Amino acid sequence: MNFSVDERGYYGEYGGAYIPEILFNNIEELQKNYLNIMEDKCFQKEFESLLRHYVGRPTPLYLAKNLSSEFKTTIYLKREDLNHTGAHKINNAIGQILLAKQLGKKRIIAETGAGQHGVATATVCALMNLECIVYMGQADIERQAPNVARMKLLGAKVRPVNSGSKTLKDATNEAIRDWINNAGDTHYIIGSVVGPHPYPDMVARFQSVISKEMKDQLLNQTGSELPTHVIACVGGGSNAAGAFFHFSENKTVKLIGVEASGKGIDSGHTAATLVAGRPGVIHGSKTYLMQNEDGQITEPYSLSAGLDYPGIGPLHAYLFDKGRATYLHVTDAEALDAAFNLSRTEGIIPALESAHAVAALQKLKFEKSDVVVINLSGRGDKDLDTYINYLNEKADGKQD
Ligand SMILES: *Cc1c(COP(=O)(O)O)cnc(C)c1O
């Protein structure tokens, strides 16, 4: 099974480019050029050199011995948390800024939720000396103050968005509006495998370095390049797409995506799109999304800002329908417990998003001989307040 799009930008019935006519030239320019640019030798050389010397790749594949003995199997952590800026998002940001330069663009825009993609974009714009404008919901600006400060320090303009729920989906709408008004000289760096074709395929390819490295590292460390399980959290689905990509033809490898169910699937406060949603069109592509009976997008909820999105990349909609990947869901509380457990057992404080992937260990049965790889998408510094509040609440609970 191929994890790339067909010529029209579809994975089965999902994907495509549902865009206003005014963006047609921009999207067509990208569609026509992205593969040629990405396959160009000079481009690849520059991309690989920056990933190595600036981002710090390859990231380690770490055998988590304590976690392994707890779950009576072999568990590796792919340490995307050790990338420059603290998550996998920089892989894609580096790729897209190089592409924007090739296309002669002068101005970069981006949307951000937790601020991780905004920081990654502001970082590469500083590196390449390009103007950077980041759209961010006012609610997220208030929740994610350190990342707002980072973006400003890096020279980006952070534009607050006050429409809707003032979160990621509203910031995305605003970024699309900006692009419509500045179509000629602006490149829009989308932060996940979402949006109109070619973004889902382009972002998946930039992130596919994750599974490429996994294969080499597994071969080295276990004697086989194939694990039995690859587990990754899914917001839009870019770290999962990157972790799954090079295992597309290896049917023995179980691919497991983990969505955030927030306060629970039936609570009305959830972001588990594949369970709570159905097919429709969001932000330029056909995929699963959470919507009411009239097709209006419903507000997602997850304590983790990076997973708080009402859609999912069309690749995942396709893998879900075909059964090639399995999708689980994990609540806020389960993710918090997993973050706490990983910190104490391995000395690694994960991002709350990544903790959803770790929590999935509780929901799966393993053989002793299994080799499980968890893609640890990011580090937990940005979530310290959330973690401390949780520990304090737990301590208070015990005293009662
Ligand atoms: C943004 C983010 C995610 C969610 O995005 P995907 O596109 O689903 O990977 C997951 N983990 C971290 C650390 C993030 O910053």
The ligand as an SDF file (V2000), in Angstrom:
LIG
                    3D

 15 15  0  0  0  0  0  0  0  0999 V2000
    2.0570   19.8360   17.0580 C   0  0  0  0  0  0  0  0  0  0  0  0
    2.4540   18.6600   17.8350 C   0  0  0  0  0  0  0  0  0  0  0  0
    1.7910   17.4190   17.6820 C   0  0  0  0  0  0  0  0  0  0  0  0
    0.5960   17.2320   16.7900 C   0  0  0  0  0  0  0  0  0  0  0  0
    0.8230   17.4350   15.4330 O   0  0  0  0  0  0  0  0  0  0  0  0
    0.9130   16.2580   14.3770 P   0  0  0  0  0  0  0  0  0  0  0  0
    0.8320   16.9390   13.0770 O   0  0  0  0  0  0  0  0  0  0  0  0
   -0.2480   15.3380   14.6280 O   0  0  0  0  0  0  0  0  0  0  0  0
    2.2000   15.5600   14.6010 O   0  0  0  0  0  0  0  0  0  0  0  0
    2.2580   16.3390   18.4010 C   0  0  0  0  0  0  0  0  0  0  0  0
    3.2940   16.4480   19.2610 N   0  0  0  0  0  0  0  0  0  0  0  0
    3.9480   17.6270   19.4480 C   0  0  0  0  0  0  0  0  0  0  0  0
    5.0810   17.6800   20.4070 C   0  0  0  0  0  0  0  0  0  0  0  0
    3.5460   18.7590   18.7340 C   0  0  0  0  0  0  0  0  0  0  0  0
    4.1910   19.9280   18.9250 O   0  0  0  0  0  0  0  0  0  0  0  0
  1  2  1  0
  2  3  1  0
  2 14  2  0
  3  4  1  0
  3 10  2  0
  4  5  1  0
  5  6  1  0
  6  7  2  0
  6  8  1  0
  6  9  1  0
 10 11  1  0
 11 12  2  0
 12 13  1  0
 12 14  1  0
 14 15  1  0
M  END
$$$$
